[in-house]
């Protein structure tokens, strides 16, 4: 996965909006002060943020690779 592929993915009209929104919401979750596990709890509070980002970016990488051959 390359940056150019990700840019093409987000600009493509062939990719449903909910897929793009999922990535935006994951980043917003990490930036938000509202968490399932507060960041005030050292390590544990950060692990839920890391888990959300890891899950979404793993999914994004696979989706970009899968769709990159079909996007213009």
PDB file of N, CA, C and O in Angstrom:
ATOM      1  N   UNK A   1       0.849  -1.171   0.000  1.00  0.00           N
ATOM      2  CA  UNK A   1       0.000   0.000   0.000  1.00  0.00           C
ATOM      3  C   UNK A   1       0.894   1.234   0.000  1.00  0.00           C
ATOM      4  O   UNK A   1       1.801   1.361   0.823  1.00  0.00           O
ATOM      5  N   UNK A   2       0.626   2.135  -0.930  1.00  0.00           N
ATOM      6  CA  UNK A   2       1.380   3.372  -1.056  1.00  0.00           C
ATOM      7  C   UNK A   2       0.456   4.556  -0.810  1.00  0.00           C
ATOM      8  O   UNK A   2      -0.766   4.434  -0.903  1.00  0.00           O
ATOM      9  N   UNK A   3       1.046   5.695  -0.497  1.00  0.00           N
ATOM     10  CA  UNK A   3       0.266   6.902  -0.235  1.00  0.00           C
ATOM     11  C   UNK A   3      -0.595   7.254  -1.442  1.00  0.00           C
ATOM     12  O   UNK A   3      -1.751   7.646  -1.278  1.00  0.00           O
ATOM     13  N   UNK A   4      -0.060   7.124  -2.638  1.00  0.00           N
ATOM     14  CA  UNK A   4      -0.827   7.441  -3.849  1.00  0.00           C
ATOM     15  C   UNK A   4      -2.062   6.543  -3.971  1.00  0.00           C
ATOM     16  O   UNK A   4      -3.115   6.998  -4.419  1.00  0.00           O
ATOM     17  N   UNK A   5      -1.939   5.287  -3.580  1.00  0.00           N
ATOM     18  CA  UNK A   5      -3.083   4.372  -3.620  1.00  0.00           C
ATOM     19  C   UNK A   5      -4.160   4.806  -2.628  1.00  0.00           C
ATOM     20  O   UNK A   5      -5.351   4.744  -2.930  1.00  0.00           O
ATOM     21  N   UNK A   6      -3.738   5.242  -1.452  1.00  0.00           N
ATOM     22  CA  UNK A   6      -4.698   5.680  -0.434  1.00  0.00           C
ATOM     23  C   UNK A   6      -5.412   6.949  -0.892  1.00  0.00           C
ATOM     24  O   UNK A   6      -6.619   7.090  -0.697  1.00  0.00           O
ATOM     25  N   UNK A   7      -4.673   7.863  -1.497  1.00  0.00           N
ATOM     26  CA  UNK A   7      -5.282   9.102  -2.004  1.00  0.00           C
ATOM     27  C   UNK A   7      -6.301   8.770  -3.088  1.00  0.00           C
ATOM     28  O   UNK A   7      -7.408   9.310  -3.093  1.00  0.00           O
ATOM     29  N   UNK A   8      -5.927   7.888  -4.000  1.00  0.00           N
ATOM     30  CA  UNK A   8      -6.851   7.465  -5.061  1.00  0.00           C
ATOM     31  C   UNK A   8      -8.096   6.797  -4.467  1.00  0.00           C
ATOM     32  O   UNK A   8      -9.212   7.017  -4.937  1.00  0.00           O
ATOM     33  N   UNK A   9      -7.894   5.997  -3.451  1.00  0.00           N
ATOM     34  CA  UNK A   9      -8.993   5.302  -2.763  1.00  0.00           C
ATOM     35  C   UNK A   9      -9.988   6.309  -2.194  1.00  0.00           C
ATOM     36  O   UNK A   9     -11.197   6.166  -2.379  1.00  0.00           O
ATOM     37  N   UNK A  10      -9.472   7.335  -1.496  1.00  0.00           N
ATOM     38  CA  UNK A  10     -10.367   8.308  -0.870  1.00  0.00           C
ATOM     39  C   UNK A  10     -11.024   9.242  -1.883  1.00  0.00           C
ATOM     40  O   UNK A  10     -12.102   9.774  -1.617  1.00  0.00           O
ATOM     41  N   UNK A  11     -10.402   9.447  -3.020  1.00  0.00           N
ATOM     42  CA  UNK A  11     -10.988  10.320  -4.046  1.00  0.00           C
ATOM     43  C   UNK A  11     -11.950   9.582  -4.973  1.00  0.00           C
ATOM     44  O   UNK A  11     -12.717  10.217  -5.697  1.00  0.00           O
ATOM     45  N   UNK A  12     -11.921   8.277  -4.958  1.00  0.00           N
ATOM     46  CA  UNK A  12     -12.715   7.493  -5.887  1.00  0.00           C
ATOM     47  C   UNK A  12     -14.206   7.515  -5.529  1.00  0.00           C
ATOM     48  O   UNK A  12     -14.590   7.379  -4.367  1.00  0.00           O
ATOM     49  N   UNK A  13     -15.008   7.685  -6.539  1.00  0.00           N
ATOM     50  CA  UNK A  13     -16.460   7.617  -6.361  1.00  0.00           C
ATOM     51  C   UNK A  13     -16.934   6.162  -6.292  1.00  0.00           C
ATOM     52  O   UNK A  13     -18.070   5.895  -5.901  1.00  0.00           O
ATOM     53  N   UNK A  14     -16.064   5.228  -6.670  1.00  0.00           N
ATOM     54  CA  UNK A  14     -16.419   3.801  -6.647  1.00  0.00           C
ATOM     55  C   UNK A  14     -16.362   3.215  -5.239  1.00  0.00           C
ATOM     56  O   UNK A  14     -16.942   2.160  -4.982  1.00  0.00           O
ATOM     57  N   UNK A  15     -15.673   3.888  -4.335  1.00  0.00           N
ATOM     58  CA  UNK A  15     -15.560   3.422  -2.956  1.00  0.00           C
ATOM     59  C   UNK A  15     -16.720   4.022  -2.169  1.00  0.00           C
ATOM     60  O   UNK A  15     -16.894   5.241  -2.162  1.00  0.00           O
ATOM     61  N   UNK A  16     -17.521   3.180  -1.501  1.00  0.00           N
ATOM     62  CA  UNK A  16     -18.663   3.695  -0.736  1.00  0.00           C
ATOM     63  C   UNK A  16     -18.221   4.657   0.374  1.00  0.00           C
ATOM     64  O   UNK A  16     -17.152   4.498   0.962  1.00  0.00           O
ATOM     65  N   UNK A  17     -19.048   5.633   0.638  1.00  0.00           N
ATOM     66  CA  UNK A  17     -18.738   6.656   1.644  1.00  0.00           C
ATOM     67  C   UNK A  17     -18.529   6.066   3.030  1.00  0.00           C
ATOM     68  O   UNK A  17     -17.707   6.567   3.798  1.00  0.00           O
ATOM     69  N   UNK A  18     -19.256   5.015   3.359  1.00  0.00           N
ATOM     70  CA  UNK A  18     -19.132   4.441   4.703  1.00  0.00           C
ATOM     71  C   UNK A  18     -17.730   3.881   4.939  1.00  0.00           C
ATOM     72  O   UNK A  18     -17.249   3.881   6.072  1.00  0.00           O
ATOM     73  N   UNK A  19     -17.079   3.409   3.893  1.00  0.00           N
ATOM     74  CA  UNK A  19     -15.712   2.894   4.041  1.00  0.00           C
ATOM     75  C   UNK A  19     -14.743   4.029   4.362  1.00  0.00           C
ATOM     76  O   UNK A  19     -13.848   3.872   5.192  1.00  0.00           O
ATOM     77  N   UNK A  20     -14.922   5.150   3.714  1.00  0.00           N
ATOM     78  CA  UNK A  20     -14.078   6.313   3.973  1.00  0.00           C
ATOM     79  C   UNK A  20     -14.374   6.874   5.362  1.00  0.00           C
ATOM     80  O   UNK A  20     -13.463   7.274   6.086  1.00  0.00           O
ATOM     81  N   UNK A  21     -15.642   6.898   5.722  1.00  0.00           N
ATOM     82  CA  UNK A  21     -16.059   7.428   7.014  1.00  0.00           C
ATOM     83  C   UNK A  21     -15.523   6.587   8.167  1.00  0.00           C
ATOM     84  O   UNK A  21     -15.233   7.126   9.235  1.00  0.00           O
ATOM     85  N   UNK A  22     -15.388   5.300   7.976  1.00  0.00           N
ATOM     86  CA  UNK A  22     -14.865   4.416   9.014  1.00  0.00           C
ATOM     87  C   UNK A  22     -13.466   4.846   9.439  1.00  0.00           C
ATOM     88  O   UNK A  22     -13.158   4.867  10.631  1.00  0.00           O
ATOM     89  N   UNK A  23     -12.630   5.184   8.487  1.00  0.00           N
ATOM     90  CA  UNK A  23     -11.263   5.622   8.792  1.00  0.00           C
ATOM     91  C   UNK A  23     -11.295   6.965   9.515  1.00  0.00           C
ATOM     92  O   UNK A  23     -10.565   7.162  10.486  1.00  0.00           O
ATOM     93  N   UNK A  24     -12.116   7.868   9.060  1.00  0.00           N
ATOM     94  CA  UNK A  24     -12.225   9.184   9.693  1.00  0.00           C
ATOM     95  C   UNK A  24     -12.722   9.043  11.129  1.00  0.00           C
ATOM     96  O   UNK A  24     -12.217   9.717  12.027  1.00  0.00           O
ATOM     97  N   UNK A  25     -13.702   8.179  11.352  1.00  0.00           N
ATOM     98  CA  UNK A  25     -14.227   7.975  12.697  1.00  0.00           C
ATOM     99  C   UNK A  25     -13.201   7.334  13.629  1.00  0.00           C
ATOM    100  O   UNK A  25     -13.163   7.653  14.817  1.00  0.00           O
ATOM    101  N   UNK A  26     -12.384   6.451  13.112  1.00  0.00           N
ATOM    102  CA  UNK A  26     -11.335   5.829  13.932  1.00  0.00           C
ATOM    103  C   UNK A  26     -10.326   6.873  14.390  1.00  0.00           C
ATOM    104  O   UNK A  26      -9.913   6.871  15.549  1.00  0.00           O
ATOM    105  N   UNK A  27      -9.933   7.751  13.501  1.00  0.00           N
ATOM    106  CA  UNK A  27      -8.997   8.813  13.871  1.00  0.00           C
ATOM    107  C   UNK A  27      -9.658   9.778  14.854  1.00  0.00           C
ATOM    108  O   UNK A  27      -9.018  10.231  15.803  1.00  0.00           O
ATOM    109  N   UNK A  28     -10.925  10.092  14.635  1.00  0.00           N
ATOM    110  CA  UNK A  28     -11.653  10.980  15.552  1.00  0.00           C
ATOM    111  C   UNK A  28     -11.788  10.342  16.933  1.00  0.00           C
ATOM    112  O   UNK A  28     -11.722  11.044  17.943  1.00  0.00           O
ATOM    113  N   UNK A  29     -11.976   9.024  16.993  1.00  0.00           N
ATOM    114  CA  UNK A  29     -12.077   8.320  18.272  1.00  0.00           C
ATOM    115  C   UNK A  29     -10.787   8.482  19.072  1.00  0.00           C
ATOM    116  O   UNK A  29     -10.825   8.727  20.277  1.00  0.00           O
ATOM    117  N   UNK A  30      -9.662   8.347  18.406  1.00  0.00           N
ATOM    118  CA  UNK A  30      -8.374   8.476  19.092  1.00  0.00           C
ATOM    119  C   UNK A  30      -8.159   9.920  19.559  1.00  0.00           C
ATOM    120  O   UNK A  30      -7.627  10.148  20.645  1.00  0.00           O
ATOM    121  N   UNK A  31      -8.564  10.878  18.754  1.00  0.00           N
ATOM    122  CA  UNK A  31      -8.381  12.287  19.105  1.00  0.00           C
ATOM    123  C   UNK A  31      -9.395  12.776  20.137  1.00  0.00           C
ATOM    124  O   UNK A  31      -9.159  13.778  20.811  1.00  0.00           O
ATOM    125  N   UNK A  32     -10.505  12.084  20.261  1.00  0.00           N
ATOM    126  CA  UNK A  32     -11.580  12.499  21.158  1.00  0.00           C
ATOM    127  C   UNK A  32     -11.232  12.233  22.622  1.00  0.00           C
ATOM    128  O   UNK A  32     -10.591  11.230  22.937  1.00  0.00           O
ATOM    129  N   UNK A  33     -11.650  13.124  23.508  1.00  0.00           N
ATOM    130  CA  UNK A  33     -11.430  12.868  24.931  1.00  0.00           C
ATOM    131  C   UNK A  33     -12.388  11.809  25.493  1.00  0.00           C
ATOM    132  O   UNK A  33     -12.190  11.322  26.606  1.00  0.00           O
ATOM    133  N   UNK A  34     -13.406  11.460  24.737  1.00  0.00           N
ATOM    134  CA  UNK A  34     -14.374  10.453  25.173  1.00  0.00           C
ATOM    135  C   UNK A  34     -13.916   9.095  24.660  1.00  0.00           C
ATOM    136  O   UNK A  34     -13.804   8.887  23.452  1.00  0.00           O
ATOM    137  N   UNK A  35     -13.651   8.176  25.578  1.00  0.00           N
ATOM    138  CA  UNK A  35     -13.161   6.841  25.247  1.00  0.00           C
ATOM    139  C   UNK A  35     -13.929   5.787  26.019  1.00  0.00           C
ATOM    140  O   UNK A  35     -14.554   6.078  27.039  1.00  0.00           O
ATOM    141  N   UNK A  36     -13.877   4.560  25.525  1.00  0.00           N
ATOM    142  CA  UNK A  36     -14.413   3.448  26.305  1.00  0.00           C
ATOM    143  C   UNK A  36     -13.575   3.248  27.561  1.00  0.00           C
ATOM    144  O   UNK A  36     -14.112   3.022  28.646  1.00  0.00           O
ATOM    145  N   UNK A  37     -12.263   3.331  27.410  1.00  0.00           N
ATOM    146  CA  UNK A  37     -11.329   3.254  28.531  1.00  0.00           C
ATOM    147  C   UNK A  37     -10.572   4.576  28.542  1.00  0.00           C
ATOM    148  O   UNK A  37      -9.833   4.870  27.602  1.00  0.00           O
ATOM    149  N   UNK A  38     -10.743   5.374  29.590  1.00  0.00           N
ATOM    150  CA  UNK A  38     -10.117   6.706  29.614  1.00  0.00           C
ATOM    151  C   UNK A  38      -8.596   6.637  29.495  1.00  0.00           C
ATOM    152  O   UNK A  38      -7.954   5.721  30.009  1.00  0.00           O
ATOM    153  N   UNK A  39      -8.043   7.626  28.809  1.00  0.00           N
ATOM    154  CA  UNK A  39      -6.591   7.698  28.641  1.00  0.00           C
ATOM    155  C   UNK A  39      -5.884   8.038  29.949  1.00  0.00           C
ATOM    156  O   UNK A  39      -4.660   7.942  30.035  1.00  0.00           O
ATOM    157  N   UNK A  40      -6.639   8.429  30.957  1.00  0.00           N
ATOM    158  CA  UNK A  40      -6.051   8.732  32.266  1.00  0.00           C
ATOM    159  C   UNK A  40      -5.464   7.478  32.907  1.00  0.00           C
ATOM    160  O   UNK A  40      -4.586   7.569  33.764  1.00  0.00           O
ATOM    161  N   UNK A  41      -5.950   6.304  32.492  1.00  0.00           N
ATOM    162  CA  UNK A  41      -5.379   5.053  32.974  1.00  0.00           C
ATOM    163  C   UNK A  41      -4.183   4.723  32.091  1.00  0.00           C
ATOM    164  O   UNK A  41      -4.353   4.313  30.943  1.00  0.00           O
ATOM    165  N   UNK A  42      -2.981   4.898  32.615  1.00  0.00           N
ATOM    166  CA  UNK A  42      -1.797   4.678  31.779  1.00  0.00           C
ATOM    167  C   UNK A  42      -1.778   3.278  31.176  1.00  0.00           C
ATOM    168  O   UNK A  42      -2.218   2.316  31.807  1.00  0.00           O
ATOM    169  N   UNK A  43      -1.291   3.175  30.008  1.00  0.00           N
ATOM    170  CA  UNK A  43      -1.131   1.967  29.224  1.00  0.00           C
ATOM    171  C   UNK A  43      -2.463   1.355  28.790  1.00  0.00           C
ATOM    172  O   UNK A  43      -2.688   1.174  27.593  1.00  0.00           O
ATOM    173  N   UNK A  44      -3.332   1.040  29.717  1.00  0.00           N
ATOM    174  CA  UNK A  44      -4.622   0.425  29.349  1.00  0.00           C
ATOM    175  C   UNK A  44      -5.453   1.407  28.533  1.00  0.00           C
ATOM    176  O   UNK A  44      -6.076   1.018  27.544  1.00  0.00           O
ATOM    177  N   UNK A  45      -5.469   2.655  28.929  1.00  0.00           N
ATOM    178  CA  UNK A  45      -6.221   3.674  28.210  1.00  0.00           C
ATOM    179  C   UNK A  45      -5.694   3.916  26.812  1.00  0.00           C
ATOM    180  O   UNK A  45      -6.450   4.269  25.907  1.00  0.00           O
ATOM    181  N   UNK A  46      -4.401   3.728  26.637  1.00  0.00           N
ATOM    182  CA  UNK A  46      -3.802   3.926  25.312  1.00  0.00           C
ATOM    183  C   UNK A  46      -3.970   2.698  24.436  1.00  0.00           C
ATOM    184  O   UNK A  46      -4.002   2.809  23.210  1.00  0.00           O
ATOM    185  N   UNK A  47      -4.076   1.530  25.051  1.00  0.00           N
ATOM    186  CA  UNK A  47      -4.191   0.303  24.266  1.00  0.00           C
ATOM    187  C   UNK A  47      -5.495   0.229  23.479  1.00  0.00           C
ATOM    188  O   UNK A  47      -5.510  -0.298  22.367  1.00  0.00           O
ATOM    189  N   UNK A  48      -6.593   0.748  24.035  1.00  0.00           N
ATOM    190  CA  UNK A  48      -7.838   0.707  23.267  1.00  0.00           C
ATOM    191  C   UNK A  48      -7.738   1.598  22.037  1.00  0.00           C
ATOM    192  O   UNK A  48      -8.257   1.254  20.976  1.00  0.00           O
ATOM    193  N   UNK A  49      -7.069   2.750  22.174  1.00  0.00           N
ATOM    194  CA  UNK A  49      -6.858   3.625  21.016  1.00  0.00           C
ATOM    195  C   UNK A  49      -5.982   2.933  19.973  1.00  0.00           C
ATOM    196  O   UNK A  49      -6.276   2.967  18.778  1.00  0.00           O
ATOM    197  N   UNK A  50      -4.910   2.311  20.437  1.00  0.00           N
ATOM    198  CA  UNK A  50      -4.015   1.605  19.518  1.00  0.00           C
ATOM    199  C   UNK A  50      -4.731   0.445  18.842  1.00  0.00           C
ATOM    200  O   UNK A  50      -4.507   0.183  17.660  1.00  0.00           O
ATOM    201  N   UNK A  51      -5.584  -0.245  19.574  1.00  0.00           N
ATOM    202  CA  UNK A  51      -6.340  -1.363  19.005  1.00  0.00           C
ATOM    203  C   UNK A  51      -7.306  -0.924  17.918  1.00  0.00           C
ATOM    204  O   UNK A  51      -7.430  -1.576  16.882  1.00  0.00           O
ATOM    205  N   UNK A  52      -7.983   0.182  18.162  1.00  0.00           N
ATOM    206  CA  UNK A  52      -8.919   0.717  17.159  1.00  0.00           C
ATOM    207  C   UNK A  52      -8.163   1.110  15.906  1.00  0.00           C
ATOM    208  O   UNK A  52      -8.568   0.755  14.799  1.00  0.00           O
ATOM    209  N   UNK A  53      -7.062   1.844  16.068  1.00  0.00           N
ATOM    210  CA  UNK A  53      -6.275   2.255  14.898  1.00  0.00           C
ATOM    211  C   UNK A  53      -5.694   1.054  14.163  1.00  0.00           C
ATOM    212  O   UNK A  53      -5.728   1.008  12.933  1.00  0.00           O
ATOM    213  N   UNK A  54      -5.168   0.094  14.889  1.00  0.00           N
ATOM    214  CA  UNK A  54      -4.584  -1.085  14.252  1.00  0.00           C
ATOM    215  C   UNK A  54      -5.627  -1.853  13.456  1.00  0.00           C
ATOM    216  O   UNK A  54      -5.367  -2.271  12.328  1.00  0.00           O
ATOM    217  N   UNK A  55      -6.799  -2.040  14.036  1.00  0.00           N
ATOM    218  CA  UNK A  55      -7.862  -2.779  13.344  1.00  0.00           C
ATOM    219  C   UNK A  55      -8.317  -2.055  12.082  1.00  0.00           C
ATOM    220  O   UNK A  55      -8.446  -2.670  11.024  1.00  0.00           O
ATOM    221  N   UNK A  56      -8.560  -0.764  12.190  1.00  0.00           N
ATOM    222  CA  UNK A  56      -9.069  -0.003  11.043  1.00  0.00           C
ATOM    223  C   UNK A  56      -8.003   0.142   9.962  1.00  0.00           C
ATOM    224  O   UNK A  56      -8.316   0.030   8.776  1.00  0.00           O
ATOM    225  N   UNK A  57      -6.756   0.387  10.344  1.00  0.00           N
ATOM    226  CA  UNK A  57      -5.723   0.550   9.325  1.00  0.00           C
ATOM    227  C   UNK A  57      -5.328  -0.778   8.689  1.00  0.00           C
ATOM    228  O   UNK A  57      -4.907  -0.802   7.532  1.00  0.00           O
ATOM    229  N   UNK A  58      -5.455  -1.872   9.414  1.00  0.00           N
ATOM    230  CA  UNK A  58      -5.248  -3.189   8.797  1.00  0.00           C
ATOM    231  C   UNK A  58      -6.341  -3.439   7.764  1.00  0.00           C
ATOM    232  O   UNK A  58      -6.066  -3.888   6.652  1.00  0.00           O
ATOM    233  N   UNK A  59      -7.570  -3.148   8.139  1.00  0.00           N
ATOM    234  CA  UNK A  59      -8.692  -3.305   7.204  1.00  0.00           C
ATOM    235  C   UNK A  59      -8.501  -2.378   5.993  1.00  0.00           C
ATOM    236  O   UNK A  59      -8.724  -2.785   4.852  1.00  0.00           O
ATOM    237  N   UNK A  60      -8.086  -1.122   6.253  1.00  0.00           N
ATOM    238  CA  UNK A  60      -7.883  -0.163   5.162  1.00  0.00           C
ATOM    239  C   UNK A  60      -6.800  -0.651   4.204  1.00  0.00           C
ATOM    240  O   UNK A  60      -6.976  -0.577   2.987  1.00  0.00           O
ATOM    241  N   UNK A  61      -5.700  -1.142   4.726  1.00  0.00           N
ATOM    242  CA  UNK A  61      -4.613  -1.620   3.868  1.00  0.00           C
ATOM    243  C   UNK A  61      -5.089  -2.752   2.967  1.00  0.00           C
ATOM    244  O   UNK A  61      -4.774  -2.776   1.777  1.00  0.00           O
ATOM    245  N   UNK A  62      -5.837  -3.677   3.523  1.00  0.00           N
ATOM    246  CA  UNK A  62      -6.354  -4.785   2.715  1.00  0.00           C
ATOM    247  C   UNK A  62      -7.358  -4.298   1.678  1.00  0.00           C
ATOM    248  O   UNK A  62      -7.354  -4.757   0.535  1.00  0.00           O
ATOM    249  N   UNK A  63      -8.218  -3.365   2.081  1.00  0.00           N
ATOM    250  CA  UNK A  63      -9.229  -2.852   1.156  1.00  0.00           C
ATOM    251  C   UNK A  63      -8.585  -2.046   0.032  1.00  0.00           C
ATOM    252  O   UNK A  63      -8.997  -2.161  -1.123  1.00  0.00           O
ATOM    253  N   UNK A  64      -7.582  -1.235   0.357  1.00  0.00           N
ATOM    254  CA  UNK A  64      -6.890  -0.451  -0.671  1.00  0.00           C
ATOM    255  C   UNK A  64      -6.181  -1.385  -1.644  1.00  0.00           C
ATOM    256  O   UNK A  64      -6.260  -1.191  -2.857  1.00  0.00           O
ATOM    257  N   UNK A  65      -5.490  -2.397  -1.124  1.00  0.00           N
ATOM    258  CA  UNK A  65      -4.797  -3.348  -2.007  1.00  0.00           C
ATOM    259  C   UNK A  65      -5.777  -4.089  -2.905  1.00  0.00           C
ATOM    260  O   UNK A  65      -5.505  -4.317  -4.084  1.00  0.00           O
ATOM    261  N   UNK A  66      -6.916  -4.462  -2.340  1.00  0.00           N
ATOM    262  CA  UNK A  66      -7.918  -5.201  -3.109  1.00  0.00           C
ATOM    263  C   UNK A  66      -8.538  -4.327  -4.196  1.00  0.00           C
ATOM    264  O   UNK A  66      -8.784  -4.799  -5.306  1.00  0.00           O
ATOM    265  N   UNK A  67      -8.789  -3.068  -3.885  1.00  0.00           N
ATOM    266  CA  UNK A  67      -9.461  -2.179  -4.830  1.00  0.00           C
ATOM    267  C   UNK A  67      -8.507  -1.411  -5.742  1.00  0.00           C
ATOM    268  O   UNK A  67      -8.942  -0.832  -6.736  1.00  0.00           O
ATOM    269  N   UNK A  68      -7.215  -1.398  -5.421  1.00  0.00           N
ATOM    270  CA  UNK A  68      -6.282  -0.565  -6.182  1.00  0.00           C
ATOM    271  C   UNK A  68      -6.190  -0.982  -7.651  1.00  0.00           C
ATOM    272  O   UNK A  68      -5.910  -0.150  -8.513  1.00  0.00           O
ATOM    273  N   UNK A  69      -6.418  -2.236  -7.932  1.00  0.00           N
ATOM    274  CA  UNK A  69      -6.352  -2.661  -9.324  1.00  0.00           C
ATOM    275  C   UNK A  69      -7.574  -2.210 -10.115  1.00  0.00           C
ATOM    276  O   UNK A  69      -7.533  -2.122 -11.343  1.00  0.00           O
ATOM    277  N   UNK A  70      -8.667  -1.923  -9.395  1.00  0.00           N
ATOM    278  CA  UNK A  70      -9.899  -1.534 -10.078  1.00  0.00           C
ATOM    279  C   UNK A  70     -10.117  -0.027 -10.138  1.00  0.00           C
ATOM    280  O   UNK A  70     -10.954   0.446 -10.907  1.00  0.00           O
ATOM    281  N   UNK A  71      -9.362   0.745  -9.323  1.00  0.00           N
ATOM    282  CA  UNK A  71      -9.543   2.196  -9.311  1.00  0.00           C
ATOM    283  C   UNK A  71      -8.686   2.855 -10.363  1.00  0.00           C
ATOM    284  O   UNK A  71      -7.596   2.383 -10.685  1.00  0.00           O
ATOM    285  N   UNK A  72      -9.191   3.949 -10.895  1.00  0.00           N
ATOM    286  CA  UNK A  72      -8.441   4.703 -11.916  1.00  0.00           C
ATOM    287  C   UNK A  72      -7.446   5.620 -11.280  1.00  0.00           C
ATOM    288  O   UNK A  72      -6.726   6.332 -11.980  1.00  0.00           O
TER     289      UNK A  72
END
